[in-house]
């Protein structure tokens, strides 16, 4: 697993993590798109309300900021390949790609920012640890379901 990495710029911040998983894309996709089950396998998510499907709106509560509810729209939805959700401040992109060695590469990237980003950038906690946990949890659960 690659450790999460963050690139900081004046008007944006981008965090990325990637991991190879010993599971097929279908298994990984089913975990990523089942909103109700996130808290059962993912230690970074308190809850997701709504349906994870193209054009749908979801409400996400994260342990990174438990008092806040993130109101997000599902912007891209390519089964077993790509999922993107976000709001006016940014978007999170999940990609699933089979590898030549029979594993599946999962990557997650989030870019947040905008013209006012420098005013509140210091108040936004680092995503690195949360991204590492998310990737680890997804790998663990996917591989458990595959066995």
KABEL-V856124 format. One record per residue. N is the residue number from 1. RES is the residue in three letters. PHI is phi in whole degrees, 0 to 359 (999 if undefined). OMEGA is omega in degrees with one decimal (* if undefined). Layout:
[[N RES PHI OMEGA] [N RES PHI OMEGA]]
This chain:
[[1 UNK 999 173.0] [2 UNK 278 176.3] [3 UNK 290 178.2] [4 UNK 300 -179.0] [5 UNK 227 179.8] [6 UNK 239 174.6] [7 UNK 250 -179.3] [8 UNK 256 174.8] [9 UNK 231 -177.9] [10 UNK 302 -174.0] [11 UNK 251 179.4] [12 UNK 198 175.0] [13 UNK 217 -178.9] [14 UNK 230 179.8] [15 UNK 242 -175.1] [16 UNK 220 172.3] [17 UNK 214 -179.6] [18 UNK 214 179.0] [19 UNK 208 173.0] [20 UNK 270 -175.3] [21 UNK 238 178.4] [22 UNK 275 -179.9] [23 UNK 200 -179.7] [24 UNK 277 -179.3] [25 UNK 304 -178.6] [26 UNK 298 179.6] [27 UNK 296 -179.1] [28 UNK 296 -179.6] [29 UNK 300 -178.3] [30 UNK 297 176.9] [31 UNK 290 -177.0] [32 UNK 292 -173.9] [33 UNK 251 177.2] [34 UNK 258 -174.6] [35 UNK 304 -175.3] [36 UNK 300 -174.7] [37 UNK 272 -177.7] [38 UNK 312 -176.8] [39 UNK 297 -179.0] [40 UNK 286 -177.1] [41 UNK 239 -172.7] [42 UNK 246 -176.3] [43 UNK 282 179.7] [44 UNK 261 -173.5] [45 UNK 247 174.9] [46 UNK 278 179.1] [47 UNK 196 169.0] [48 UNK 227 176.1] [49 UNK 254 -179.6] [50 UNK 113 -177.4] [51 UNK 252 178.1] [52 UNK 273 179.8] [53 UNK 204 -176.0] [54 UNK 307 177.9] [55 UNK 82 -179.2] [56 UNK 280 176.3] [57 UNK 250 177.0] [58 UNK 233 175.2] [59 UNK 238 -174.0] [60 UNK 246 172.0] [61 UNK 245 -176.0] [62 UNK 241 176.3] [63 UNK 292 179.1] [64 UNK 294 179.5] [65 UNK 211 -170.8] [66 UNK 301 -177.7] [67 UNK 277 -174.6] [68 UNK 257 173.6] [69 UNK 251 178.7] [70 UNK 272 178.9] [71 UNK 263 -170.3] [72 UNK 238 174.9] [73 UNK 248 175.3] [74 UNK 278 -171.8] [75 UNK 263 177.7] [76 UNK 222 -175.0] [77 UNK 207 177.6] [78 UNK 247 -174.7] [79 UNK 313 177.6] [80 UNK 65 179.2] [81 UNK 227 -171.3] [82 UNK 208 177.1] [83 UNK 224 178.4] [84 UNK 227 171.5] [85 UNK 225 -179.9] [86 UNK 179 178.5] [87 UNK 221 -177.1] [88 UNK 295 -177.0] [89 UNK 273 -177.4] [90 UNK 177 178.7] [91 UNK 214 176.2] [92 UNK 244 -176.9] [93 UNK 240 175.4] [94 UNK 249 177.1] [95 UNK 233 179.6] [96 UNK 234 -177.3] [97 UNK 218 176.2] [98 UNK 299 178.1] [99 UNK 253 -177.4] [100 UNK 290 -178.4] [101 UNK 265 175.9] [102 UNK 85 176.1] [103 UNK 266 175.9] [104 UNK 232 176.4] [105 UNK 270 175.3] [106 UNK 248 173.9] [107 UNK 228 -179.3] [108 UNK 225 -179.1] [109 UNK 224 174.7] [110 UNK 230 176.3] [111 UNK 240 176.8] [112 UNK 235 177.9] [113 UNK 159 -178.9] [114 UNK 145 -176.0] [115 UNK 301 -178.4] [116 UNK 266 -176.0] [117 UNK 309 -178.8] [118 UNK 301 -178.3] [119 UNK 290 -177.1] [120 UNK 235 -177.3] [121 UNK 304 -177.9] [122 UNK 291 -178.7] [123 UNK 275 -178.1] [124 UNK 271 -178.5] [125 UNK 294 176.2] [126 UNK 297 177.9] [127 UNK 267 -170.7] [128 UNK 307 -178.2] [129 UNK 297 179.6] [130 UNK 297 178.4] [131 UNK 295 177.8] [132 UNK 300 179.0] [133 UNK 297 -179.2] [134 UNK 302 -179.1] [135 UNK 297 178.7] [136 UNK 297 -179.2] [137 UNK 297 179.8] [138 UNK 295 178.7] [139 UNK 299 -178.3] [140 UNK 301 -176.9] [141 UNK 291 179.6] [142 UNK 298 -178.9] [143 UNK 289 176.4] [144 UNK 294 -179.3] [145 UNK 290 -177.4] [146 UNK 280 -176.2] [147 UNK 287 *]]
